[in-house]
Amino acid sequence: MTMGAVMAHKAIVVTNCTNRKRQSGVGVVALAAVETSGPLATVAARWAKAVRKARPSSEARDVYMGRAFTEAQRVTATLKGTLHIISAGLGVVDAADRIPSYDLTVSEGTNSLKPLLIQLGKEPSDWWAALTAELGGQHSVPALLDRHPDTLALFALPGSYVALIAQDLASLTKTQISRIRIVTSDHGRTFLPDNVRHVALPYDERLEGSAYAGTRTDFAQRALRHFIEVLGGHRLSPEEARATVANAMRNLKKPAVPVREKKTDAEILALLRKNWHRFDGASTRLLRYLRDEELVACEQGRFRGLWCELQQELDTKG
């Protein structure tokens, strides 16, 4: 059996962790509670100690929320494969692993690593190297690929998580690289080391002109769904995959972006409050309502904070 034939029937999906998590507020391991003085390796050691000390609460698949994670799960089910998560706080974890409640991200937001990395003059990949060294090599990308030999590994990651695992990607062997495909944005591809650029797929914003439109935060996972469901990409060689994606993008047109009005937090909260029951409080639908019906400019992180504030207010009244 050829490698191509094996990969057509055997695949894993690798996605990123999300800021939205189902977890109790009790016993959450957060960067704010860890001493961050000293070199990065020392901070990583303290973080790893806190993570190991925490009691695992739920399987990873039941913790992460949001469209990006749901899309990755959907592709995994289509391929009858397994799902794996790149976690800024836990390294590589399997969807079936029981993990502790934690709050740490390489993206913007509360408990973000960015301020610490800037302060120390370090890159996200430096944190990843220090973290996986402390947690054990089994939490690295090369170890994941070694555990799944002769399997196609489909990585769907935003730029911030490509930057996080860049050193791991640079360390891969040619054999390992031949059986991975990387789906990310134009921006995400700028973080890729040279050795894996040829297995990155040329998806771009023209995808928004298809039935797979969405938000920037779930771009990679939506593109992966398109790659599998529309193009049957898991059956293609790296060269065929790149050419097929490029051709699909040429047949799509990026939709015109409407001009949206800036509003204050109070004004946005008033709109959300008025339409909360209309959309059953669903955050994705409310964000689409704001942007598409009211033509309000609201960045996703800002919207998420306002939505949580309103949800807490309504729960208190409720």
C-alpha positions in Angstrom: 0.0 0.0 0.0 1.4 3.4 -0.9 1.7 6.3 1.6 -1.0 8.2 -0.4 -3.4 5.3 0.0 -2.8 5.0 3.7 -3.3 8.8 4.2 -6.5 8.8 2.3 -8.1 6.5 5.0 -6.2 7.5 8.1 -5.9 11.0 9.4 -5.7 13.1 12.5 -6.8 16.8 13.0 -4.7 19.2 15.0 -6.4 22.5 16.1 -5.7 25.2 18.7 -7.1 25.7 22.1 -9.7 28.4 22.6 -10.2 31.3 25.1 -13.8 30.0 25.6 -13.8 27.0 27.9 -16.4 25.1 29.9 -14.9 25.2 33.4 -15.8 26.1 36.9 -14.2 29.2 38.4 -12.8 27.0 41.3 -9.3 25.7 41.0 -8.5 27.3 37.7 -4.8 27.5 37.0 -4.1 31.0 35.7 -1.0 32.9 34.7 -1.9 35.7 37.0 -1.5 33.3 40.0 1.9 32.2 39.0 5.1 34.1 39.9 6.4 35.5 36.6 9.8 36.9 37.7 13.0 35.4 36.4 13.9 33.8 33.1 11.3 32.2 30.9 12.4 28.6 31.7 11.8 29.3 35.4 8.3 30.7 34.7 7.5 27.7 32.6 8.7 25.4 35.4 6.3 27.2 37.9 3.4 26.9 35.4 4.1 23.2 34.8 4.2 22.6 38.5 0.8 24.3 39.0 -0.7 22.4 36.1 0.5 19.0 37.4 -0.8 19.9 40.9 -4.3 20.7 39.6 -6.9 18.0 39.4 -8.0 17.0 35.9 -11.7 18.1 35.6 -13.0 17.1 32.1 -11.9 15.6 28.8 -10.4 18.2 26.5 -13.2 17.8 23.9 -15.7 18.9 26.6 -13.7 22.0 27.7 -13.1 24.0 24.5 -15.9 25.9 22.9 -16.6 28.1 19.9 -17.0 27.6 16.1 -13.3 27.0 15.5 -13.3 24.0 17.8 -16.7 22.7 16.5 -15.5 22.9 12.9 -12.4 20.9 13.8 -14.5 18.3 15.5 -16.7 18.1 12.4 -13.8 17.4 10.1 -12.4 14.8 12.6 -15.8 13.0 12.5 -15.9 13.1 8.7 -12.5 11.5 8.5 -13.2 9.1 11.3 -9.9 10.2 12.8 -8.7 11.6 16.2 -8.6 15.2 17.3 -5.6 16.9 19.0 -5.2 20.3 20.5 -2.2 22.7 20.6 -2.6 24.3 24.0 -0.5 27.2 25.2 -0.8 25.9 28.7 -0.7 22.2 28.3 1.3 21.4 25.2 -0.2 18.9 22.7 -3.2 17.2 24.2 -5.6 14.6 22.8 -9.3 15.4 22.7 -9.9 12.4 25.0 -7.3 13.5 27.6 -8.6 14.7 31.0 -7.2 18.1 31.6 -7.3 20.6 34.5 -9.1 23.9 34.3 -6.7 26.6 33.2 -6.6 30.1 31.7 -3.6 30.9 29.5 -3.4 32.0 25.9 -0.8 33.1 23.4 -3.5 35.3 21.7 -4.8 38.6 23.0 -6.9 38.7 26.2 -6.8 38.1 29.9 -4.0 35.8 31.1 -2.2 36.2 27.7 1.5 35.4 27.5 2.2 38.3 25.2 3.1 40.9 27.9 5.5 38.4 29.6 7.2 37.5 26.3 7.6 41.2 25.3 9.1 41.9 28.7 11.6 39.1 28.4 12.3 39.7 24.7 11.2 36.2 23.8 9.0 34.6 21.1 6.0 32.4 21.5 8.0 29.4 20.3 10.5 30.0 23.1 7.6 29.5 25.6 6.5 26.4 23.8 10.0 24.9 24.0 10.3 25.7 27.7 6.8 24.4 28.4 7.2 21.1 26.5 10.6 20.6 28.2 8.9 20.9 31.6 5.8 18.8 30.8 7.7 16.1 28.9 8.6 15.6 25.2 5.4 13.7 24.6 3.5 17.0 24.6 5.4 18.2 21.4 4.4 18.1 17.8 7.2 15.7 16.7 6.1 13.3 19.5 2.5 13.5 18.3 3.5 12.6 14.7 5.6 9.7 16.1 2.6 8.3 17.9 0.6 8.4 14.7 2.9 6.9 12.0 1.7 6.6 8.4 -1.1 9.0 9.2 -1.9 12.3 7.5 -1.9 15.1 10.1 -4.1 18.1 9.2 -3.1 21.3 11.2 -5.7 24.0 11.3 -4.2 27.0 13.2 -4.4 30.8 13.4 -1.2 32.7 13.1 -0.6 33.0 16.8 -0.5 29.2 17.2 1.7 28.7 14.1 4.2 31.1 15.8 3.8 29.1 19.0 4.9 25.7 17.4 7.3 27.2 14.8 10.4 25.6 16.4 8.7 22.2 16.5 7.8 22.5 12.9 11.4 23.5 12.0 12.6 20.3 13.7 10.5 17.9 11.7 12.1 15.3 9.4 11.3 15.2 5.7 9.3 12.0 6.3 7.2 13.7 8.9 6.7 16.8 6.8 5.5 14.7 3.8 2.5 13.6 5.8 1.3 16.9 7.2 -0.8 19.7 5.7 -1.0 23.1 7.3 -4.1 25.3 7.0 -3.8 28.9 8.2 -4.3 32.4 7.0 -2.0 34.5 4.8 -0.7 36.1 8.0 -0.2 32.7 9.6 2.0 31.5 6.8 4.5 34.3 7.5 5.4 32.4 10.8 6.1 29.1 9.1 9.7 27.9 8.9 11.0 27.4 5.4 11.1 23.6 5.6 7.2 23.3 5.9 6.1 26.1 3.5 5.4 23.6 0.7 2.8 21.7 2.8 0.9 24.9 3.7 -2.3 25.4 1.7 -2.9 28.8 -0.1 -6.2 29.6 1.4 -7.0 33.4 1.6 -9.9 35.7 2.3 -11.7 34.7 -1.0 -13.0 31.8 1.1 -15.5 34.3 2.6 -17.2 34.3 -0.8 -18.1 30.6 -0.3 -20.5 28.7 1.9 -17.7 28.5 4.4 -17.7 32.1 5.4 -17.2 33.2 9.1 -14.9 35.2 11.4 -11.2 35.5 11.4 -10.8 33.5 14.5 -12.2 30.4 12.9 -10.7 30.9 9.4 -8.3 28.0 9.5 -10.9 25.5 10.7 -13.4 26.6 8.1 -10.8 26.4 5.4 -10.0 22.8 6.6 -13.6 21.8 6.3 -13.6 23.2 2.7 -10.4 21.3 2.0 -11.9 18.0 3.1 -15.6 18.4 2.2 -15.3 20.2 -1.1 -11.9 19.2 -2.4 -11.3 15.8 -0.9 -7.9 17.1 0.0 -6.9 14.3 2.3 -6.5 12.1 -0.8 -4.1 14.6 -2.5 -0.3 14.9 -2.5 1.2 18.1 -1.2 1.6 19.4 -4.8 -1.9 18.4 -5.8 -3.3 19.9 -2.7 -1.7 23.3 -3.2 -2.7 23.4 -6.9 -6.3 22.4 -6.1 -6.7 25.0 -3.3 -5.2 27.7 -5.5 -7.7 26.8 -8.3 -10.6 26.8 -5.8 -9.6 30.3 -4.6 -9.4 31.6 -8.2 -13.0 30.6 -8.6 -14.2 32.6 -5.6 -14.4 36.3 -5.0 -13.9 38.1 -1.7 -17.1 39.8 -0.8 -17.2 43.6 -0.3 -16.8 44.5 3.3 -19.7 46.8 4.5 -18.9 50.1 6.2 -19.7 49.6 9.8 -20.4 52.3 12.4 -18.5 52.6 15.7 -20.6 52.6 18.9 -19.9 52.8 22.6 -20.0 49.8 24.9 -23.3 51.2 26.3 -24.9 51.5 22.9 -23.8 48.0 21.9 -25.1 46.5 25.2 -28.4 48.2 24.6 -28.7 46.5 21.2 -27.7 43.1 22.7 -30.2 43.5 25.6 -33.0 44.4 23.2 -32.3 41.4 20.9 -31.1 38.8 23.5 -34.3 36.7 23.5 -34.7 37.0 19.7 -31.4 35.1 19.3 -31.8 33.0 22.5 -28.6 34.6 23.8 -26.5 32.8 21.2 -23.2 34.8 21.0 -22.4 33.8 17.4 -25.9 34.9 16.1 -25.8 38.1 18.2 -22.5 39.1 16.7 -23.7 38.4 13.2 -26.8 40.5 14.0 -24.6 43.4 15.2 -22.4 43.3 12.1 -24.8 42.3 9.4 -28.1 43.9 10.4 -27.0 46.9 12.5 -23.7 47.4 10.7 -21.9 48.0 13.9 -18.1 47.7 14.1 -17.3 45.4 17.0 -14.1 43.3 17.3 -14.7 39.8 18.5 -12.7 40.1 21.7 -14.6 43.2 22.7 -17.9 41.6 21.8 -17.1 38.6 23.8 -16.5 40.8 26.9 -19.8 42.7 26.5 -21.7 39.4 25.8 -20.3 37.9 29.0 -21.2 41.0 31.0 -24.7 41.0 29.8 -25.1 37.3 30.3 -24.0 37.7 33.9 -26.4 40.6 34.4 -29.4 38.6 33.0 -28.4 35.5 35.1 -28.4 37.7 38.2 -31.8 39.1 37.5 -33.1 35.8 36.3 
